[in-house]
Amino acid sequence: MSTTYRIDFHIPVKEIEPSRGYILEVPHALTVEQMLTALSERFVNVRLLMRYGRNGKPPVAVLVDGRTLALADIIPDGAIVRIVGAVAGG
Amino acid sequence: MKGGYFGKLLEVDMTDHTTTTRPIDEGFAYRYIGGSGFGAKILWEETGPETDPLAPENVLMFLGGPFTGTLIPFSGRHQVIAKSPLTGIWGESDVGGSWGDRMKRAGFDGVIVKGASDTPMWVELRDGEVIWHDAQDLWGLDTYDTDAALRPRIPKTATVQCIGQAGERLSRIAGIFTDGRDGRAAGRCGLGAVMGSKKLKAIVASGSMKQPIADPDGLKNAYKPLIPDMIERWNAPGYHDYGTPQVVLPCESLGDMPIRNWRGGTWLEGAEGLSGKTMAETILTGVYHCAHCVVGCGRQVKVDAGPFAPVLGAGPEYENLGMLGTNLMIGQVEAVAQLTELCNRYGLDSISTGSVVGWAMEAFERGILTTADLDGLELRWGDAEAAIEMVHRIGQRRTDIGFLLGEGAKRAARQVGRNSEEFTTEVKGLEIPAHDPRARFGLSVGYATGNRGGCHLQAYSHDYEGGPAWPEFGYPEPIDRFAVDGKGEFTARFQDLMSMMDSLKLCKFSVWCGINPEHHVEWLNLVTGWDFTVDSYMETGERLYNLKRMYNVREGISRKDDTIPLRIATLARKDGGAAGKVPPMGIMLHEYYDYRGWDEFGVPTQETLARLGLQNLVEPIASQ
């Protein structure tokens, strides 16, 4: 049994067209931190963002159903996961 | 002076159409820096409790800082300052674009406008010269059309700063706009009405003068190597592609966005319709950079079909999307783009406008305002057409309700009565922006003690509540957004820092690009030849913040006014990312006063003023 997430990037991702999204398949459900690590292995810009992280938290918000998850939260199977760059409030 | 200043402010007397120059000596510059700091000292001296903000006695200032006119990234800004007709206290607004840069190129560190003309005028600054022009043909034009009308008459490199119909007709929520269709705004505090009261339609600047820099090579070597990193830090999270609208979804998720006049806790559908990505995929045509900006947060949009066409030029920023979008339950980005363009054209502050329309929508819902009161309009939540019509009326000051809403929420609610004051959302008369203190408790102290009233930019600390850490500014760990302890000191320190950035004239978004106080100090010393340290820099920020507070104290401001809107203080929302939360203001405010060295009434003590070298301010207050 694998776990599938649909990633909706709200950050620039050169490897794919962001509006098309990305399907991430992994052996088991991931925490937010694990997901960001997995995505940083696949996407240059996520890796870059991890570098700019403070206390291990990159400048992104990870949202599921409109809610921001904490780094330790486990993301449920089948979730649509929004990765939104978020540092400034405007 | 070795650098940073031409050493002169231009004084423009609108009454007799004359100008003089006021010299700046190095002692004054060192003590008050520029921009907000210069303005604080001059406004203290030139106005007082007897000054009617819309009378000729008020002074309207356009002030650069030592960074304005240099090539330092993020330095294309200037500060507009006057006694505010909206709040009756200290009024200031920080604006980007290119006008500040052009004013410096014209050879001036700032412009002080006094008196009032009998007839509309526009004033041109060009390479040290001042040229007066009749503006009767421009009076009545909106800001975009004013810019377009002036283009054939001015140098190609000139920048136009002007008011629209709202400022001409003395709306207390009118702003001052620059850069034509790029719509950069000194929106807050009703300063457009001050310009209108002086019958100054536009002030145009151009030139080729270069202000001296003490160590130009050292300066270049200091900032230039940092530029690639600045750009990367901005672009990687998507701010180039999506701009400030990028934070719509995260802010909605935190319970930080205004929804249904600050009653709702969540509206995901609306936020999705207004997100940065939605805008990029629908109406975005380009990105706008202020002068010497290396990142470009501004949105350029086009709507050329559908019910909300036409729109062309400046697009909605986060604040527009919050105040004119979710606050009014309008979730179509094209509609908010149209509302934004109307605010820009009429010359209205989009934050205050969204706030008063939201208040009116709730008053209509409650039956306090009827269709008859609204001259036939049914002002319902989510009705973009009705909101658009109302903004037309406010901008044109047309119909009783349009005129009334143009007076700002506090005055409107006082006139309407029937407990409608309970759901205005202003502090000291200034409508609060699209960030909710129930989602970030420190914001409540920032709003309560902001010298210009309810404002997130006077402290600009909210993003660090629940956001990233800032070890370079003493915060190695992220700050818990619902924590109470420490928020007083946290807010005060950020206010001191922002007071300096508003005086140097450095964009606040630079903090997200790796620029820290150490950089500010290094650059300031290289520009001026001075010897600031981070400690003396922060103490200067504290002095300036206290000077502005003392201006307000002289106007009668005290702890009684250091509040947050009743709705925010008392209504715990049922859902969303800040459900059940209200900020415990009293505890945090007490800590804030303690840290500041203010007494229990919110007045800086004599010891505090003496420590900051402001003891000379005590006597004028005591004598009143």
Contacts between the chains, C-beta under 8 A, distances in Angstrom:
chain1	res1	chain2	res2	distance
A	10	B	238	5.9
A	10	B	242	6.6
A	10	B	246	6.7
A	10	B	249	7.0
A	10	B	275	7.0
A	10	B	276	6.7
A	10	B	277	4.9
A	11	B	236	7.1
A	11	B	237	5.9
A	11	B	238	4.2
A	12	B	235	6.7
A	12	B	236	7.3
A	12	B	238	5.8
A	12	B	240	7.5
A	12	B	241	5.5
A	18	B	277	7.3
A	19	B	277	7.7
A	19	B	281	6.1
A	45	B	236	5.7
A	48	B	232	6.9
A	48	B	236	4.9
A	49	B	236	5.2
A	49	B	237	6.4
A	52	B	233	5.9
A	52	B	236	6.6
A	54	B	468	4.7
A	54	B	469	4.3
A	54	B	470	7.9
A	54	B	471	7.5
A	54	B	478	7.3
A	55	B	469	5.6
A	55	B	477	6.5
A	55	B	478	6.5
A	57	B	468	7.1
A	57	B	478	7.3
A	59	B	236	7.7
A	59	B	237	4.9
A	59	B	468	6.2
A	60	B	237	6.5
A	61	B	249	7.2
A	61	B	250	4.0
A	61	B	253	6.9
A	63	B	249	6.1
A	63	B	250	7.1
A	63	B	253	5.6
A	65	B	268	7.6
A	66	B	249	7.4
A	66	B	252	6.7
A	66	B	253	5.6
A	66	B	266	6.6
A	66	B	268	3.7
A	66	B	271	7.2
A	67	B	253	5.6
A	67	B	577	6.8
A	68	B	250	6.2
A	68	B	253	4.4
A	68	B	254	6.4
A	68	B	577	6.6
A	82	B	249	6.5
A	84	B	238	7.5
A	84	B	246	6.6
A	84	B	247	7.9
A	84	B	249	5.2
A	84	B	250	5.6
A	85	B	236	7.1
A	85	B	237	2.6
A	85	B	238	3.8
A	85	B	239	6.6
A	85	B	242	7.4
A	85	B	246	5.7
A	86	B	237	6.7
A	86	B	246	6.8
A	86	B	247	5.6
A	86	B	250	4.2
A	86	B	467	7.6
A	87	B	237	5.8
A	87	B	239	7.8
A	87	B	463	6.8
A	87	B	467	6.9
A	87	B	468	6.2
A	87	B	512	4.8
A	88	B	239	7.0
A	88	B	244	6.7
A	88	B	247	6.7
A	88	B	463	6.1
A	88	B	509	5.9
A	88	B	512	4.7
A	89	B	244	7.9
A	89	B	247	5.6
A	89	B	251	6.7
A	89	B	256	7.7
A	89	B	318	7.0
A	89	B	435	6.2
A	89	B	456	7.2
A	89	B	462	5.8
A	89	B	463	4.5
A	90	B	244	3.2
A	90	B	245	7.6
A	90	B	247	5.6
A	90	B	317	5.8
A	90	B	318	2.9
A	90	B	319	6.2
